[in-house]
Amino acid sequence: QQTVAHPQDIVLWQDQARAEAALGAFAAQHRATAEAYALQGKTEAAIEQLHIAQRTPGADYFEASIINARLRALEQAHAQQVQIDKTLPQ
């Protein structure tokens, strides 16, 4: 899988999302979309995609575990960024 070898490649994550959708793996599609958003700095959109992925039926235990772990990591990073932003002058 190319996204493992090149995890910072936005286009690969977008391609992965399209491939997962074509296969009917919709939770994986939303996870791949979330990764693409995260790489673009769109953390809130990435978090929303992972919430959608959690609610999407069909994810196996492995996929669900990845979704949950990535969601926790992004929520933590987002919370830290919000705190940093509060300290910056307006």
PyMOL commands that set and color helices and strands:
alter all, ss='L'
color gray80, all
select helices_A, chain A and resi 2-5+10-23+26-39+43-55+61-87
alter helices_A, ss='H'
color red, helices_A
deselect
rebuild
show_as cartoon
